[in-house]
Amino acid sequence: MSQFENRELNRRFFLKATCGCFVGLGVTASYGQEILNIDRSSLCSFYPTTDRIPYDLYGFASSGEAKEIVDKIVAAVGLPSRFKIIAANVPNASATVVGSERVILYSEVWVRRLITETATDWSGVALLAHEIGHHLSGHTLDDRGSRPPTELEADTFAGFAVGSMGGTLEEAQSLFRALPERGSETHPPRSARLEAATIGWTNATRSRGERDNSACRSRWLGEAYRDGGRILRRFQYCRNGDRTVRVAEWNMLDGSWTYLD
Ligand SMILES: [Zn+2]
């Protein structure tokens, strides 16, 4: 999937997710809201707002696109996706385990404001990736909630995920630049979180480059062939992981090949 397609997908996801919230408010059958029976102290939140988590947590059916984005994040790092995504009245986003389910809660209000303020959908993708990082790292298994070391691990994963999906370093950092400078008992300061995300992004793009080099190598494809009076040959051209096949024509006068397209 190209970066552009990812952008379009992300935009559709957040728009659709918002619509899903309103559907949930109006229709109580299959899309109705539900009271979430979740221990507030077990939540791994993105931002230090544990005291602002409401006692009555409501969950709303999220969109298929939300699940799709989460699937793409875990697919980008080569893992299966087994998460339940719920839109909820949390302060920003949180990860927790309910029964045997790995749950990600996110506020549509907060995500929409985040995307507007950062002027990029990648901040929302990084936010979901941060919560996925908590699950994949086992942070949600001990019911202790957020701590600075686990937050930095989740931030590193968020940077890694954005890099793996084709986002730029600036896009990987966008979520963290929106944070206040100071940290708290549960969350590190912004500077540390930016470092963590940058390390994750750097690791992803370095390994992606190595993978691309082994997977795609610029080379001739097959032998030259005649097409009318011309001699043509196909060439596989690889650049930044993108593979295109071009057709070149043999120039008899100077012995060179020239691309036709
Ligand atoms: Zn977190």
Boltz pocket constraint, residues with backbone or C-beta under 6 A from the ligand:
constraints:
  - pocket:
      binder: B
      contacts: [[A, 44], [A, 45], [A, 46], [A, 47], [A, 130], [A, 134], [A, 146], [A, 150], [A, 151], [A, 154]]
      max_distance: 6.0
